[in-house]
Amino acid sequence: MGKCSGRCTLVAFCCLQLVAALERQIFDFLGYQWAPILANFLHIMAVILGIFGTVQYRSRYLILYAAWLVLWVGWNAFIICFYLEVGQLSQDRDFIMTFNTSLHRSWWMENGPGCLVTPVLNSRLALEDHHVISVTGCLLDYPYIEALSSALQIFLALFGFVFACYVSKVFLEEEDSFDFIGGFDSYGYQAPQKTSHLQLQPLYTWVMARSRPAGSGSEADLDLALSSLDLRGGAGRIAGFVFFLTSALTVERSPAFMIAPVSRSTL
């Protein structure tokens, strides 16, 4: 893509999601909320996958990221219903957030804005290894803080889902328009022209002739001709040289020899 419009916006929303998820993960750790901790961890991994897919033009990663956002919206909607006690849900009876392993509540229950915590001593409601407290003076009760946090996650997830679908669609269109042989279809593909690498070279044969001495008769000018040697390659040159040496050693009392290259057409 020439312009960084949808990609930059999606990366920005992913960064906001990452910051919001890390902030929520910290407070869930402080409140021993094991179910939200697991969900936040998966969400952080999905957001990182979405950022990587956006930067690296991976449409499949964006599709997985968008599919996770659907589940993430459903989970946060459940959290809102749980803390607001919609329907049959009850915080006093259901300890889903801790997997029923403890009676811990949200960290914001005791540390909310303006909350005053007063321990209740000698209470019959206190269980073993637990104490009863009284929380008063909160400007905003913890169920509403948790609901607002989940609403923020849903808001970011909806925008991330829309831009993830848009950017993945653009990536898929670019992949379809790309020709893996010749490039993009707009440029067209031209088959490479065949070029001949054969270079024509003249064929030479070497002739070893004996010079005619003065006063000789009508003898032939050529006593020995090496007319079938193709000396274009290295093997031919070596064969001609060996043949020349052996011929020179076997000829005794011969006049001077001369070796001259002549073309086959002159033979």
N, C-alpha and C positions, 0 to 999 in steps of 0.2 A: 504494500500500500504506500502510495506516495505521501499521503497526509496522515498524521498521527492524530486521528479524531476518535474513533471508537476504541482503538487499542489503548490510547493514553487514558481515556475515561475509565475503561475497565480496570486498568492497572491501579488507578487512583482509588476506585471502589474496593478493590482487593486489598490494598494497603490499609484502608479504613477498617475493613472487616478484620484484618489481621490484628490491628491495634485493639479493637473492641473485644476480640476473642481472647487476647492475652490478658487484658484487664479483667475480664470476667473469670478467666482461669485462676488468676491470683486470689480473688475473693472467694471462689468456690473451694480452693485449697484451704483457705483459712477457716471456712465453715464446714469442712469435711463432707462436702456434697459430692459423693463419688460418681453418681450417674451424670451430673453435669460436667464433671472433670473428664470423663471418658468421651462425652459428646464434644466437648470443646477441643480435645486433642484431635479427634477425627476432623473437626471443622478446620483447624489450623493446617493440617496436612492437605486438605482439599483446596484451601485458599492458596497455599504455596504451589500446588499443582496448577491452579488456574493462572497464577502469575507466570509460571514457567511456560505454559501453553500459549499465553498471549505474547510473550516476548519471542518465543521460538517458532511462532506460526504453526502450532500443533492443534488442529481442530479437534482431534479425539480427546485431548486433555481438557479442552474447554467443554466438550459434551459431558464428560464425567463430572466436571466441576458444576455444571448447570444441573445435572441430575442430583448431585449431593445437596444443592441449595433447596431443592424441593423437599427433601427429607429434613433439612435444617429448619425450614419454615414450619413444617409440621411439629417438630420437636419444641420449638419456641412457643408455638401456639398452645401446646400442651402445658408448658410451664406457666403461661399466663393463666390458663384455666385452673391449674393446680393451686397456685398461690391466691387466686381470687375465690377459690372454692366453688367453682362452677359445677352444678349438677351434684353428683354424689361424692365428689372429691373433698377430702378433709385433711388438713395438715395435722390435726391432733390424732387421727387414726391411721393415716397412710404415711409411711416413711420411705417413699419411693426414691427420693433423692439420695438417701444413704444406703440403698439396697437392704433396708430393714436391719442394718448392723448396729445402729446407734440412734440416739434421740436428738442428735444435733440438728439445729435449724440453720437458717441462713446467717451468715456473718453479720449482715445488716440488722439483725434482730437486736443485738446488744450494742452495735457501733453505728447506728443510724444517726443522722443529723439531729442534735438536741436530745438524744435519748439519755435518760438517767436510770442506771441499773442499781437495784436494791436487792441484796440477797435476803431470802426468807429463811430464817433459822427455825429449826425444830418443826419442819413441815411434815405432815403425814403423807403428802404427795410425793415426797422425795424418794427415789429409788436408790438402790445400792450404787455407790460411786457416782451419784448425781446430786445436784443441789437445785433448789428452786429459787428463781429470781423474779423480781418484779421490774418491768420496764415501763417507764412513764416519761411524758414530756417530749416524745418524738415529733419532729416537724412533719415527717413522712414515714409512715409505717413500712416495715421491711417488705410486706407482700407487694406494695405498690412500687417499691424500688426494683424488686425482681421483675415485676411485670413491665416496667419501663425499660429495663435492660433488655428483656426479650423482645419488646416492641422495636427497639433500635436495631436489634439483630435482624428482625423480619424486614425492616425498611431497607437496610443495606443489602440483604439477600435478594429482595425483589428487583432492585436496580441492577445488582450483579447478574441476576438471571437474564434480564432483558438484554444487557450488553454482551453477555456471554453468547447468547443465541445469535445476536447480530454479527459479532466478530467471527464466530465459528462459521456462519453462513458465508461471510466474505472469504474466509480462508478456503472453504470448500469450492467456491466458484473459481478462485484462482488456481486451485489444484486441478479442476476439471479443464480449465482453459490452457493449461500448460502441456506442451508436447514434449515428452521425455526424450525425443530423438532430435528435434530441431529447435526446441525452445517454445516460445509462445506462438499461438496460431496466428496472431496479428502480424508476426514477422514472416511467417511462411517457412516451409522447409524446402530446401533445394538440394537435390541429390548431388553428391560430388562427381565432378567430371573425371572420366578416366584419362589418365596421362600415361603415356608410354615412357618407360624408363630404359628402353633398349636404345642404345647408341650404336649407330652404324659405323664401323671402322673398316678401313681398307685392309684387304688380305694380302700379306706379303709372304713370298717364299724365298728361301735363301738358296743361291746357286754358287757352287764352288767350281770355278773354272781355272784352267791352266793357260797361262799366257803362251802365245806361240813364239818360239825362238826364231831368230833370223835364219833364213835359208831353209826352213822346213817346207815340206810339201803341202799338199792340199788336205792335211789332216783336219779333222773336225775341231772347232774351237773349244768345244766343251767335252771334256773327258768324263766328268762326273757331275751329275745334277741331282740335287736334293729337291725334287719337285713336289713332294707330297707332305712336306712338313708345314703345319700351321703353327706359327710362332707367336700367336697373339697372347697366349697364356704363359704362365711361369713354367709349366711342365713342358710345353713346346720348346721354350728357349733352352731348357736344360738338356732335352733330347738332342737338339741341334748342335749344342756345344759338345756333347759327348761324341756324337757322330763325326764331328769335324776333327776332334782329337784322334779318334781311332783311324780315320782316313789319312791323316797326316803322318801317323806313325807307320802305317803299312805301305805307304808309297815311298820308294827309295829313288834317289837320284832324280827326283822330279824337279822341274823348274818351279819358279815362284808361283804360289797360288794366291788368288785374290777372291775375297768374298764380297759379293755385291748384292744388295736387296733389289729385287725386281718384282714387278707386279705379275700376277698370274696371267694377265691378259697379254703380256709380252712373251710368254713362254710358248 
